[in-house]
């Protein structure tokens, strides 16, 4: 499941909102049909009409688009109206992602050209109108960033998210708002609720872990799968910081419970035990192997045979593959 990264809090891709006047005019100076009004004979694309040839700057794809396919499919209903779903935003973002490689007006023109070739009226005009609203949203998001600066306190973050949601409700229909931002806002809610749990002074670490487990279970599995790597990256970073200051096993357990929940903490602790058991077995094997290598009464061939038998005795076939990789890493560290 492809999910837009959570939180207006982080203002991901905010540079896209910096629109110049030429880009504005690309959206504003359009025929009435393209602005979403009812099409007429002068503006409706006729069946079989050949699209205009692309301008030279549009024919030269930026490196990030070269060899790729448009992310998302534009669909219409039986009456020719645009079906507004999350893939429409994916199409918009696919073309607008080239900002920085080329002028934004070129990115917008390339996107408009794609809409022209993929859609007839009335869907084309509806798509142009939606694109104008989306670009206006990205522009106004920058203004919100200035009026709602990022703060560390939870109330400040809530205010920031609420302001972004209000902006979306103002600019988009309920249908478009839900299609474009439902996943993003669900992730925002999860992030805020997770922060609230972590900083709740009434809960101990175990209670926070249980509350986080319940919160995670409320998410669709695909959304949780998309979030999990970022949660564990945060845990890894804070674990390194904790260990650097001599944090205790109890402190590590509390950190895990607050960041990934009790269930994940139990899995991590089980993994810790398995890794420790492996390290103990590996150390015992290396000690015995070193004793064989120091033996004065064995030839090199006998030593090789004895070490091979030792490995077969202490490790199964799959473990011996892991043993070889571990020994290689150890040898590299020695050199």
Rosetta blueprint (number, residue, H / E / L):
1 X L
2 X L
3 X L
4 X L
5 X L
6 X L
7 X L
8 X H
9 X H
10 X H
11 X L
12 X L
13 X L
14 X H
15 X H
16 X H
17 X H
18 X L
19 X L
20 X L
21 X H
22 X H
23 X H
24 X H
25 X H
26 X H
27 X H
28 X H
29 X L
30 X L
31 X L
32 X L
33 X L
34 X L
35 X L
36 X L
37 X L
38 X L
39 X L
40 X L
41 X L
42 X L
43 X L
44 X L
45 X L
46 X L
47 X L
48 X L
49 X L
50 X L
51 X L
52 X L
53 X L
54 X L
55 X L
56 X H
57 X H
58 X H
59 X H
60 X L
61 X L
62 X L
63 X L
64 X L
65 X L
66 X L
67 X L
68 X L
69 X L
70 X L
71 X L
72 X L
73 X L
74 X L
75 X L
76 X E
77 X L
78 X L
79 X L
80 X L
81 X L
82 X E
83 X L
84 X L
85 X L
86 X H
87 X H
88 X H
89 X H
90 X H
91 X H
92 X H
93 X H
94 X H
95 X H
96 X H
97 X L
98 X L
99 X E
100 X L
101 X L
102 X E
103 X L
104 X H
105 X H
106 X H
107 X H
108 X H
109 X H
110 X H
111 X H
112 X H
113 X H
114 X H
115 X H
116 X H
117 X H
118 X H
119 X L
120 X L
121 X L
122 X L
123 X H
124 X H
125 X H
126 X H
127 X H
128 X H
129 X H
130 X H
131 X H
132 X H
133 X H
134 X H
135 X H
136 X H
137 X H
138 X H
139 X H
140 X H
141 X H
142 X H
143 X H
144 X H
145 X H
146 X H
147 X H
148 X L
149 X L
150 X L
151 X L
152 X L
153 X L
154 X H
155 X H
156 X H
157 X H
158 X H
159 X H
160 X H
161 X H
162 X H
163 X H
164 X H
165 X H
166 X H
167 X H
168 X H
169 X H
170 X H
171 X H
172 X L
173 X L
174 X H
175 X H
176 X H
177 X H
178 X H
179 X H
180 X H
181 X H
182 X H
183 X H
184 X H
185 X H
186 X H
187 X H
188 X H
189 X H
190 X H
191 X H
192 X H
193 X H
194 X H
195 X H
196 X H
197 X H
198 X H
199 X L
200 X L
201 X L
202 X L
203 X L
204 X L
205 X H
206 X H
207 X H
208 X H
209 X H
210 X H
211 X H
212 X H
213 X H
214 X H
215 X H
216 X H
217 X H
218 X L
219 X L
220 X L
221 X H
222 X H
223 X H
224 X H
225 X H
226 X H
227 X H
228 X H
229 X H
230 X H
231 X H
232 X H
233 X H
234 X H
235 X H
236 X H
237 X H
238 X H
239 X H
240 X H
241 X H
242 X H
243 X H
244 X H
245 X L
246 X L
247 X L
248 X L
249 X H
250 X H
251 X H
252 X H
253 X H
254 X H
255 X H
256 X H
257 X H
258 X H
259 X H
260 X H
261 X L
262 X H
263 X H
264 X H
265 X H
266 X H
267 X H
268 X H
269 X H
270 X H
271 X H
272 X H
273 X H
274 X H
275 X H
276 X H
277 X H
278 X H
279 X H
280 X H
281 X H
282 X H
283 X H
284 X H
285 X H
286 X H
287 X H
288 X H
289 X H
290 X H
291 X H
292 X H
293 X H
294 X H
295 X L
296 X L
297 X L
298 X L
299 X L
300 X H
301 X H
302 X H
303 X H
304 X H
305 X H
306 X H
307 X H
308 X H
309 X H
310 X H
311 X H
312 X H
313 X H
314 X H
315 X L
316 X L
317 X H
318 X H
319 X H
320 X H
321 X H
322 X H
323 X H
324 X H
325 X H
326 X H
327 X H
328 X H
329 X H
330 X H
331 X H
332 X H
333 X H
334 X H
335 X L
